[in-house]
Structures are given as C-alpha cells and as structure tokens.
Amino acid sequence: MIKRVHYLFTGIVQGVGFRPFIYRLAVRHGLAGFVQNRPDGVLVEVEGTPSAIDSFFSSVSEELPPLANITGVASSEITVICDKEFKIIVSDNAGQGDVHITPDSAVCADCFKRII
C-alpha cells in the first residue's frame, strides 16, 4: 500500500538548510514527492509506504539541522499521484508571509539569492 502525506512545517525552517535536509531524509527513506519554501513555511509532500513515511517523519525531529526550530506541523493524507522521485522545487512566493530567520546566524549566500 502506498500513501501520500502533505506536511507544512513552520518556525525557523528557512535559511537553515531545511530543504536539503528534507531531501536527504526522503531519499534515504525511499520516498517520492517534493519540498518547497512558501511564505508560510516549508511544504513537503511525501509518497511511499506508511512505514517509510512514519520513519521519515520521526527522523525530521530526531535529526533536525542545528539552527532549525519547528514550531508547528500541519499534516494530511492526500491523493497518491505516483511520483517517481523526490525533488526540491522552486519556492512559491504567493500568500501571507510568516518566515522566521534565526537572529544568531547569517543567511548563507545561496539561500539569500533564493529569497530575493
């Protein structure tokens, strides 16, 4: 059985390597889908076996990047679309912004280019 889960992570999840972190975890757990920065947080959709998705979600909190801080997670099961791979997709700039950047570190040059 395959399922697909939509997550929206909020908190300090941009400018701290969160998307590459999510990508590595998804690939490690054999999941398809995508990760995307949005004005209201980071959107993640994963598709795979229920046990792989559960392991992926557990790994997010257990292995969180040092500067990241998740303050909220909304999740829901959605329709399976049979993705074949996991991707980091272009940021979505539409909607109400609620991005938190850690005050104790600088945004890396690559991340700063994505914000502009």
N, CA, C and O atoms as CSV, one atom per row, in Angstrom:
chain,resi,resn,atom,element,x,y,z
A,1,MET,N,N,0.834,-1.183,0.000
A,1,MET,CA,C,0.000,0.000,0.000
A,1,MET,C,C,0.881,1.249,0.000
A,1,MET,O,O,1.850,1.338,0.754
A,2,ILE,N,N,0.536,2.198,-0.842
A,2,ILE,CA,C,1.248,3.467,-0.949
A,2,ILE,C,C,0.303,4.583,-0.517
A,2,ILE,O,O,-0.892,4.549,-0.814
A,3,LYS,N,N,0.848,5.564,0.182
A,3,LYS,CA,C,0.061,6.741,0.526
A,3,LYS,C,C,0.905,7.989,0.310
A,3,LYS,O,O,2.120,7.911,0.129
A,4,ARG,N,N,0.247,9.133,0.332
A,4,ARG,CA,C,0.916,10.427,0.158
A,4,ARG,C,C,0.466,11.335,1.295
A,4,ARG,O,O,-0.722,11.430,1.602
A,5,VAL,N,N,1.447,12.004,1.919
A,5,VAL,CA,C,1.148,12.899,3.039
A,5,VAL,C,C,1.702,14.289,2.734
A,5,VAL,O,O,2.829,14.446,2.263
A,6,HIS,N,N,0.881,15.276,3.016
A,6,HIS,CA,C,1.206,16.699,2.846
A,6,HIS,C,C,1.545,17.238,4.235
A,6,HIS,O,O,0.747,17.103,5.162
A,7,TYR,N,N,2.734,17.854,4.387
A,7,TYR,CA,C,3.153,18.479,5.645
A,7,TYR,C,C,3.435,19.952,5.382
A,7,TYR,O,O,3.967,20.308,4.331
A,8,LEU,N,N,3.083,20.801,6.330
A,8,LEU,CA,C,3.523,22.190,6.315
A,8,LEU,C,C,4.248,22.432,7.626
A,8,LEU,O,O,3.638,22.450,8.695
A,9,PHE,N,N,5.575,22.621,7.529
A,9,PHE,CA,C,6.409,22.882,8.697
A,9,PHE,C,C,6.554,24.385,8.874
A,9,PHE,O,O,6.855,25.096,7.915
A,10,THR,N,N,6.344,24.874,10.087
A,10,THR,CA,C,6.509,26.291,10.382
A,10,THR,C,C,7.533,26.466,11.497
A,10,THR,O,O,7.850,25.527,12.228
A,11,GLY,N,N,8.038,27.682,11.608
A,11,GLY,CA,C,9.076,28.002,12.590
A,11,GLY,C,C,10.313,28.491,11.867
A,11,GLY,O,O,10.215,29.140,10.825
A,12,ILE,N,N,11.469,28.182,12.413
A,12,ILE,CA,C,12.736,28.547,11.759
A,12,ILE,C,C,13.111,27.375,10.862
A,12,ILE,O,O,13.857,26.476,11.250
A,13,VAL,N,N,12.567,27.419,9.647
A,13,VAL,CA,C,12.747,26.318,8.692
A,13,VAL,C,C,13.231,26.815,7.327
A,13,VAL,O,O,13.273,26.047,6.366
A,14,GLN,N,N,13.594,28.085,7.242
A,14,GLN,CA,C,14.158,28.622,6.007
A,14,GLN,C,C,15.470,29.325,6.333
A,14,GLN,O,O,15.600,30.000,7.354
A,15,GLY,N,N,16.431,29.149,5.444
A,15,GLY,CA,C,17.742,29.757,5.665
A,15,GLY,C,C,18.620,28.954,6.606
A,15,GLY,O,O,19.650,29.448,7.064
A,16,VAL,N,N,18.219,27.702,6.907
A,16,VAL,CA,C,18.979,26.859,7.833
A,16,VAL,C,C,19.291,25.482,7.248
A,16,VAL,O,O,19.666,24.566,7.979
A,17,GLY,N,N,19.136,25.338,5.930
A,17,GLY,CA,C,19.411,24.061,5.270
A,17,GLY,C,C,18.300,23.042,5.415
A,17,GLY,O,O,18.542,21.840,5.301
A,18,PHE,N,N,17.087,23.504,5.664
A,18,PHE,CA,C,15.973,22.588,5.907
A,18,PHE,C,C,15.555,21.820,4.647
A,18,PHE,O,O,15.299,20.618,4.718
A,19,ARG,N,N,15.482,22.497,3.500
A,19,ARG,CA,C,15.077,21.783,2.271
A,19,ARG,C,C,16.073,20.690,1.889
A,19,ARG,O,O,15.643,19.573,1.604
A,20,PRO,N,N,17.386,20.953,1.869
A,20,PRO,CA,C,18.316,19.856,1.564
A,20,PRO,C,C,18.252,18.726,2.606
A,20,PRO,O,O,18.413,17.553,2.270
A,21,PHE,N,N,18.018,19.093,3.860
A,21,PHE,CA,C,17.854,18.111,4.931
A,21,PHE,C,C,16.649,17.211,4.642
A,21,PHE,O,O,16.753,15.987,4.722
A,22,ILE,N,N,15.509,17.816,4.307
A,22,ILE,CA,C,14.304,17.052,3.986
A,22,ILE,C,C,14.548,16.166,2.765
A,22,ILE,O,O,14.125,15.010,2.741
A,23,TYR,N,N,15.228,16.706,1.752
A,23,TYR,CA,C,15.542,15.934,0.546
A,23,TYR,C,C,16.344,14.677,0.911
A,23,TYR,O,O,16.009,13.574,0.479
A,24,ARG,N,N,17.401,14.852,1.707
A,24,ARG,CA,C,18.243,13.709,2.084
A,24,ARG,C,C,17.436,12.661,2.856
A,24,ARG,O,O,17.582,11.463,2.615
A,25,LEU,N,N,16.589,13.112,3.781
A,25,LEU,CA,C,15.779,12.164,4.553
A,25,LEU,C,C,14.804,11.413,3.646
A,25,LEU,O,O,14.663,10.195,3.760
A,26,ALA,N,N,14.139,12.126,2.756
A,26,ALA,CA,C,13.169,11.488,1.868
A,26,ALA,C,C,13.840,10.438,0.984
A,26,ALA,O,O,13.322,9.333,0.821
A,27,VAL,N,N,14.983,10.785,0.421
A,27,VAL,CA,C,15.712,9.836,-0.427
A,27,VAL,C,C,16.154,8.634,0.401
A,27,VAL,O,O,16.022,7.492,-0.039
A,28,ARG,N,N,16.673,8.884,1.587
A,28,ARG,CA,C,17.125,7.798,2.473
A,28,ARG,C,C,15.979,6.834,2.803
A,28,ARG,O,O,16.197,5.628,2.920
A,29,HIS,N,N,14.776,7.356,2.951
A,29,HIS,CA,C,13.628,6.513,3.297
A,29,HIS,C,C,12.881,6.002,2.066
A,29,HIS,O,O,11.827,5.380,2.192
A,30,GLY,N,N,13.429,6.265,0.872
A,30,GLY,CA,C,12.849,5.735,-0.359
A,30,GLY,C,C,11.521,6.371,-0.739
A,30,GLY,O,O,10.653,5.711,-1.311
A,31,LEU,N,N,11.359,7.660,-0.421
A,31,LEU,CA,C,10.102,8.353,-0.691
A,31,LEU,C,C,10.194,9.217,-1.938
A,31,LEU,O,O,11.272,9.691,-2.296
A,32,ALA,N,N,9.068,9.418,-2.594
A,32,ALA,CA,C,8.941,10.343,-3.715
A,32,ALA,C,C,8.194,11.574,-3.217
A,32,ALA,O,O,7.635,11.566,-2.120
A,33,GLY,N,N,8.185,12.640,-4.032
A,33,GLY,CA,C,7.456,13.843,-3.678
A,33,GLY,C,C,8.302,15.083,-3.886
A,33,GLY,O,O,9.104,15.154,-4.817
A,34,PHE,N,N,8.111,16.077,-2.997
A,34,PHE,CA,C,8.858,17.325,-3.147
A,34,PHE,C,C,8.905,18.094,-1.835
A,34,PHE,O,O,8.166,17.813,-0.892
A,35,VAL,N,N,9.803,19.076,-1.808
A,35,VAL,CA,C,9.898,20.051,-0.720
A,35,VAL,C,C,9.948,21.424,-1.368
A,35,VAL,O,O,10.576,21.601,-2.412
A,36,GLN,N,N,9.278,22.408,-0.741
A,36,GLN,CA,C,9.174,23.745,-1.326
A,36,GLN,C,C,9.069,24.800,-0.226
A,36,GLN,O,O,8.293,24.646,0.716
A,37,ASN,N,N,9.851,25.868,-0.350
A,37,ASN,CA,C,9.679,27.032,0.520
A,37,ASN,C,C,8.416,27.762,0.107
A,37,ASN,O,O,8.123,27.899,-1.081
A,38,ARG,N,N,7.668,28.233,1.103
A,38,ARG,CA,C,6.475,29.031,0.886
A,38,ARG,C,C,6.495,30.179,1.883
A,38,ARG,O,O,7.224,30.115,2.873
A,39,PRO,N,N,5.731,31.203,1.650
A,39,PRO,CA,C,5.721,32.320,2.593
A,39,PRO,C,C,5.308,31.912,4.014
A,39,PRO,O,O,5.705,32.554,4.986
A,40,ASP,N,N,4.517,30.851,4.129
A,40,ASP,CA,C,4.024,30.434,5.447
A,40,ASP,C,C,4.801,29.271,6.058
A,40,ASP,O,O,4.395,28.744,7.093
A,41,GLY,N,N,5.908,28.861,5.441
A,41,GLY,CA,C,6.715,27.765,5.980
A,41,GLY,C,C,7.316,26.931,4.867
A,41,GLY,O,O,7.586,27.434,3.776
A,42,VAL,N,N,7.524,25.651,5.150
A,42,VAL,CA,C,8.070,24.727,4.161
A,42,VAL,C,C,7.051,23.623,3.924
A,42,VAL,O,O,6.652,22.914,4.847
A,43,LEU,N,N,6.638,23.493,2.664
A,43,LEU,CA,C,5.688,22.471,2.253
A,43,LEU,C,C,6.461,21.227,1.832
A,43,LEU,O,O,7.417,21.307,1.061
A,44,VAL,N,N,6.033,20.077,2.349
A,44,VAL,CA,C,6.631,18.794,1.986
A,44,VAL,C,C,5.497,17.836,1.641
A,44,VAL,O,O,4.526,17.718,2.388
A,45,GLU,N,N,5.627,17.156,0.510
A,45,GLU,CA,C,4.731,16.058,0.182
A,45,GLU,C,C,5.595,14.829,-0.034
A,45,GLU,O,O,6.535,14.843,-0.828
A,46,VAL,N,N,5.261,13.767,0.687
A,46,VAL,CA,C,5.988,12.512,0.553
A,46,VAL,C,C,5.020,11.407,0.180
A,46,VAL,O,O,3.868,11.380,0.614
A,47,GLU,N,N,5.525,10.498,-0.639
A,47,GLU,CA,C,4.715,9.384,-1.120
A,47,GLU,C,C,5.529,8.108,-0.987
A,47,GLU,O,O,6.670,8.036,-1.444
A,48,GLY,N,N,4.928,7.096,-0.354
A,48,GLY,CA,C,5.612,5.822,-0.159
A,48,GLY,C,C,4.802,4.946,0.767
A,48,GLY,O,O,3.609,5.174,0.970
A,49,THR,N,N,5.450,3.949,1.327
A,49,THR,CA,C,4.751,3.055,2.252
A,49,THR,C,C,4.483,3.800,3.559
A,49,THR,O,O,5.229,4.709,3.922
A,50,PRO,N,N,3.426,3.419,4.259
A,50,PRO,CA,C,3.151,4.067,5.547
A,50,PRO,C,C,4.321,3.980,6.522
A,50,PRO,O,O,4.599,4.942,7.239
A,51,SER,N,N,5.011,2.836,6.559
A,51,SER,CA,C,6.136,2.705,7.497
A,51,SER,C,C,7.295,3.616,7.110
A,51,SER,O,O,7.956,4.170,7.988
A,52,ALA,N,N,7.556,3.783,5.809
A,52,ALA,CA,C,8.627,4.686,5.366
A,52,ALA,C,C,8.277,6.130,5.700
A,52,ALA,O,O,9.146,6.899,6.110
A,53,ILE,N,N,7.014,6.505,5.529
A,53,ILE,CA,C,6.583,7.871,5.849
A,53,ILE,C,C,6.682,8.121,7.350
A,53,ILE,O,O,7.131,9.186,7.773
A,54,ASP,N,N,6.266,7.148,8.154
A,54,ASP,CA,C,6.386,7.288,9.610
A,54,ASP,C,C,7.843,7.438,10.031
A,54,ASP,O,O,8.161,8.273,10.877
A,55,SER,N,N,8.730,6.636,9.448
A,55,SER,CA,C,10.162,6.728,9.765
A,55,SER,C,C,10.736,8.067,9.344
A,55,SER,O,O,11.529,8.665,10.071
A,56,PHE,N,N,10.339,8.537,8.171
A,56,PHE,CA,C,10.768,9.845,7.687
A,56,PHE,C,C,10.366,10.934,8.679
A,56,PHE,O,O,11.195,11.755,9.072
A,57,PHE,N,N,9.100,10.940,9.080
A,57,PHE,CA,C,8.618,11.985,9.989
A,57,PHE,C,C,9.341,11.932,11.336
A,57,PHE,O,O,9.666,12.977,11.900
A,58,SER,N,N,9.592,10.743,11.852
A,58,SER,CA,C,10.357,10.613,13.099
A,58,SER,C,C,11.764,11.174,12.942
A,58,SER,O,O,12.281,11.840,13.840
A,59,SER,N,N,12.378,10.902,11.796
A,59,SER,CA,C,13.747,11.382,11.543
A,59,SER,C,C,13.826,12.899,11.480
A,59,SER,O,O,14.847,13.484,11.841
A,60,VAL,N,N,12.750,13.543,11.023
A,60,VAL,CA,C,12.768,15.010,10.929
A,60,VAL,C,C,13.068,15.612,12.301
A,60,VAL,O,O,13.963,16.448,12.421
A,61,SER,N,N,12.344,15.206,13.320
A,61,SER,CA,C,12.566,15.800,14.648
A,61,SER,C,C,13.834,15.283,15.309
A,61,SER,O,O,14.474,16.016,16.062
A,62,GLU,N,N,14.209,14.049,15.047
A,62,GLU,CA,C,15.396,13.461,15.675
A,62,GLU,C,C,16.704,13.992,15.091
A,62,GLU,O,O,17.721,14.014,15.786
A,63,GLU,N,N,16.697,14.420,13.827
A,63,GLU,CA,C,17.929,14.799,13.140
A,63,GLU,C,C,17.911,16.246,12.642
A,63,GLU,O,O,18.697,16.609,11.767
A,64,LEU,N,N,17.042,17.052,13.178
A,64,LEU,CA,C,16.841,18.436,12.737
A,64,LEU,C,C,18.167,19.199,12.643
A,64,LEU,O,O,19.008,19.072,13.533
A,65,PRO,N,N,18.369,19.993,11.580
A,65,PRO,CA,C,19.585,20.810,11.493
A,65,PRO,C,C,19.717,21.710,12.734
A,65,PRO,O,O,18.708,22.132,13.299
A,66,PRO,N,N,20.944,22.001,13.156
A,66,PRO,CA,C,21.179,22.718,14.412
A,66,PRO,C,C,20.458,24.058,14.553
A,66,PRO,O,O,20.014,24.385,15.653
A,67,LEU,N,N,20.326,24.837,13.493
A,67,LEU,CA,C,19.700,26.156,13.603
A,67,LEU,C,C,18.197,26.132,13.352
A,67,LEU,O,O,17.521,27.145,13.533
A,68,ALA,N,N,17.673,24.989,12.939
A,68,ALA,CA,C,16.237,24.881,12.652
A,68,ALA,C,C,15.444,24.706,13.948
A,68,ALA,O,O,15.933,24.137,14.924
A,69,ASN,N,N,14.220,25.205,13.930
A,69,ASN,CA,C,13.307,25.048,15.061
A,69,ASN,C,C,11.886,24.964,14.518
A,69,ASN,O,O,11.335,25.955,14.041
A,70,ILE,N,N,11.305,23.783,14.595
A,70,ILE,CA,C,9.939,23.591,14.117
A,70,ILE,C,C,8.988,23.989,15.248
A,70,ILE,O,O,9.056,23.446,16.350
A,71,THR,N,N,8.099,24.946,14.957
A,71,THR,CA,C,7.112,25.359,15.959
A,71,THR,C,C,5.726,24.816,15.647
A,71,THR,O,O,4.833,24.872,16.493
A,72,GLY,N,N,5.541,24.298,14.456
A,72,GLY,CA,C,4.253,23.718,14.099
A,72,GLY,C,C,4.361,22.826,12.883
A,72,GLY,O,O,5.197,23.040,12.006
A,73,VAL,N,N,3.499,21.820,12.844
A,73,VAL,CA,C,3.409,20.925,11.688
A,73,VAL,C,C,1.932,20.635,11.448
A,73,VAL,O,O,1.232,20.150,12.337
A,74,ALA,N,N,1.472,20.932,10.253
A,74,ALA,CA,C,0.134,20.538,9.837
A,74,ALA,C,C,0.309,19.415,8.830
A,74,ALA,O,O,1.156,19.507,7.940
A,75,SER,N,N,-0.477,18.364,8.957
A,75,SER,CA,C,-0.339,17.257,8.014
A,75,SER,C,C,-1.705,16.706,7.637
A,75,SER,O,O,-2.669,16.785,8.399
A,76,SER,N,N,-1.750,16.152,6.445
A,76,SER,CA,C,-2.973,15.484,5.994
A,76,SER,C,C,-2.613,14.485,4.905
A,76,SER,O,O,-1.678,14.698,4.133
A,77,GLU,N,N,-3.358,13.404,4.854
A,77,GLU,CA,C,-3.164,12.427,3.795
A,77,GLU,C,C,-3.897,12.935,2.557
A,77,GLU,O,O,-5.042,13.380,2.638
A,78,ILE,N,N,-3.220,12.862,1.412
A,78,ILE,CA,C,-3.785,13.353,0.163
A,78,ILE,C,C,-3.716,12.257,-0.902
A,78,ILE,O,O,-3.181,11.177,-0.652
A,79,THR,N,N,-4.246,12.530,-2.063
A,79,THR,CA,C,-4.302,11.560,-3.150
A,79,THR,C,C,-2.905,11.204,-3.657
A,79,THR,O,O,-2.077,12.085,-3.886
A,80,VAL,N,N,-2.656,9.931,-3.827
A,80,VAL,CA,C,-1.400,9.433,-4.400
A,80,VAL,C,C,-1.341,9.859,-5.855
A,80,VAL,O,O,-2.320,9.720,-6.587
A,81,ILE,N,N,-0.173,10.389,-6.284
A,81,ILE,CA,C,-0.033,10.803,-7.689
A,81,ILE,C,C,1.077,10.049,-8.422
A,81,ILE,O,O,1.379,10.349,-9.577
A,82,CYS,N,N,1.678,9.074,-7.751
A,82,CYS,CA,C,2.672,8.184,-8.362
A,82,CYS,C,C,3.931,8.910,-8.829
A,82,CYS,O,O,4.443,8.632,-9.914
A,83,ASP,N,N,4.434,9.844,-8.009
A,83,ASP,CA,C,5.740,10.446,-8.302
A,83,ASP,C,C,6.795,9.349,-8.331
A,83,ASP,O,O,6.655,8.320,-7.669
A,84,LYS,N,N,7.846,9.577,-9.100
A,84,LYS,CA,C,8.915,8.590,-9.230
A,84,LYS,C,C,10.169,8.965,-8.446
A,84,LYS,O,O,11.024,8.116,-8.194
A,85,GLU,N,N,10.280,10.248,-8.057
A,85,GLU,CA,C,11.482,10.704,-7.354
A,85,GLU,C,C,11.115,11.822,-6.386
A,85,GLU,O,O,9.987,12.314,-6.387
A,86,PHE,N,N,12.083,12.216,-5.560
A,86,PHE,CA,C,11.881,13.330,-4.641
A,86,PHE,C,C,12.664,14.522,-5.179
A,86,PHE,O,O,13.801,14.376,-5.627
A,87,LYS,N,N,12.039,15.719,-5.132
A,87,LYS,CA,C,12.647,16.918,-5.703
A,87,LYS,C,C,12.571,18.094,-4.737
A,87,LYS,O,O,11.673,18.171,-3.898
A,88,ILE,N,N,13.522,18.999,-4.868
A,88,ILE,CA,C,13.425,20.330,-4.274
A,88,ILE,C,C,12.887,21.212,-5.391
A,88,ILE,O,O,13.532,21.361,-6.429
A,89,ILE,N,N,11.705,21.802,-5.186
A,89,ILE,CA,C,11.106,22.600,-6.258
A,89,ILE,C,C,11.205,24.092,-5.938
A,89,ILE,O,O,11.474,24.485,-4.803
A,90,VAL,N,N,10.983,24.897,-6.952
A,90,VAL,CA,C,11.092,26.350,-6.866
A,90,VAL,C,C,10.159,26.882,-5.789
A,90,VAL,O,O,9.035,26.406,-5.628
A,91,SER,N,N,10.644,27.875,-5.057
A,91,SER,CA,C,9.861,28.493,-3.995
A,91,SER,C,C,8.586,29.116,-4.536
A,91,SER,O,O,8.547,29.616,-5.660
A,92,ASP,N,N,7.547,29.077,-3.716
A,92,ASP,CA,C,6.260,29.705,-4.033
A,92,ASP,C,C,6.181,30.988,-3.216
A,92,ASP,O,O,6.251,30.941,-1.988
A,93,ASN,N,N,6.037,32.124,-3.876
A,93,ASN,CA,C,6.021,33.409,-3.180
A,93,ASN,C,C,4.619,33.956,-2.939
A,93,ASN,O,O,4.475,35.045,-2.385
A,94,ALA,N,N,3.580,33.222,-3.345
A,94,ALA,CA,C,2.207,33.707,-3.174
A,94,ALA,C,C,1.718,33.413,-1.758
A,94,ALA,O,O,2.050,32.374,-1.186
A,95,GLY,N,N,0.947,34.304,-1.206
A,95,GLY,CA,C,0.351,34.077,0.103
A,95,GLY,C,C,0.920,34.985,1.167
A,95,GLY,O,O,1.783,35.822,0.901
A,96,GLN,N,N,0.424,34.806,2.374
A,96,GLN,CA,C,0.825,35.610,3.529
A,96,GLN,C,C,2.127,35.079,4.118
A,96,GLN,O,O,2.220,33.897,4.450
A,97,GLY,N,N,3.125,35.935,4.249
A,97,GLY,CA,C,4.414,35.530,4.777
A,97,GLY,C,C,4.425,35.381,6.289
A,97,GLY,O,O,3.814,36.168,7.012
A,98,ASP,N,N,5.129,34.355,6.752
A,98,ASP,CA,C,5.330,34.135,8.177
A,98,ASP,C,C,6.635,33.372,8.359
A,98,ASP,O,O,6.664,32.317,8.992
A,99,VAL,N,N,7.716,33.914,7.797
A,99,VAL,CA,C,9.015,33.255,7.813
A,99,VAL,C,C,9.822,33.764,8.998
A,99,VAL,O,O,9.851,34.963,9.273
A,100,HIS,N,N,10.478,32.842,9.698
A,100,HIS,CA,C,11.309,33.187,10.834
A,100,HIS,C,C,12.755,32.833,10.506
A,100,HIS,O,O,13.053,31.700,10.128
A,101,ILE,N,N,13.638,33.796,10.649
A,101,ILE,CA,C,15.066,33.576,10.428
A,101,ILE,C,C,15.757,33.697,11.779
A,101,ILE,O,O,15.502,34.635,12.534
A,102,THR,N,N,16.617,32.757,12.073
A,102,THR,CA,C,17.312,32.780,13.356
A,102,THR,C,C,18.189,34.027,13.465
A,102,THR,O,O,18.949,34.315,12.540
A,103,PRO,N,N,18.108,34.774,14.567
A,103,PRO,CA,C,18.890,36.002,14.700
A,103,PRO,C,C,20.358,35.756,14.995
A,103,PRO,O,O,21.160,36.686,14.906
A,104,ASP,N,N,20.729,34.551,15.340
A,104,ASP,CA,C,22.101,34.262,15.743
A,104,ASP,C,C,22.993,33.795,14.603
A,104,ASP,O,O,24.135,33.400,14.838
A,105,SER,N,N,22.494,33.831,13.378
A,105,SER,CA,C,23.315,33.383,12.262
A,105,SER,C,C,22.975,34.186,11.022
A,105,SER,O,O,21.905,34.785,10.914
A,106,ALA,N,N,23.898,34.180,10.108
A,106,ALA,CA,C,23.677,34.863,8.827
A,106,ALA,C,C,23.065,33.874,7.845
A,106,ALA,O,O,23.306,32.671,7.937
A,107,VAL,N,N,22.294,34.371,6.929
A,107,VAL,CA,C,21.750,33.548,5.858
A,107,VAL,C,C,22.882,33.310,4.863
A,107,VAL,O,O,23.582,34.248,4.481
A,108,CYS,N,N,23.062,32.064,4.446
A,108,CYS,CA,C,24.139,31.780,3.502
A,108,CYS,C,C,23.854,32.461,2.163
A,108,CYS,O,O,22.709,32.794,1.859
A,109,ALA,N,N,24.889,32.662,1.378
A,109,ALA,CA,C,24.766,33.387,0.110
A,109,ALA,C,C,23.767,32.710,-0.836
A,109,ALA,O,O,22.980,33.395,-1.489
A,110,ASP,N,N,23.791,31.361,-0.916
A,110,ASP,CA,C,22.858,30.648,-1.792
A,110,ASP,C,C,21.414,30.842,-1.337
A,110,ASP,O,O,20.525,31.055,-2.161
A,111,CYS,N,N,21.183,30.769,-0.038
A,111,CYS,CA,C,19.820,30.964,0.485
A,111,CYS,C,C,19.363,32.401,0.255
A,111,CYS,O,O,18.201,32.637,-0.076
A,112,PHE,N,N,20.259,33.351,0.425
A,112,PHE,CA,C,19.901,34.751,0.245
A,112,PHE,C,C,19.464,35.011,-1.203
A,112,PHE,O,O,18.528,35.772,-1.447
A,113,LYS,N,N,20.151,34.370,-2.160
A,113,LYS,CA,C,19.770,34.519,-3.577
A,113,LYS,C,C,18.360,34.005,-3.825
A,113,LYS,O,O,17.640,34.559,-4.656
A,114,ARG,N,N,17.950,32.946,-3.112
A,114,ARG,CA,C,16.605,32.384,-3.293
A,114,ARG,C,C,15.534,33.286,-2.711
A,114,ARG,O,O,14.398,33.276,-3.185
A,115,ILE,N,N,15.869,34.067,-1.694
A,115,ILE,CA,C,14.905,34.951,-1.042
A,115,ILE,C,C,14.587,36.139,-1.944
A,115,ILE,O,O,13.451,36.613,-1.981
A,116,ILE,N,N,15.594,36.614,-2.668
A,116,ILE,CA,C,15.421,37.818,-3.479
A,116,ILE,C,C,14.675,37.523,-4.749
A,116,ILE,O,O,14.441,38.426,-5.551
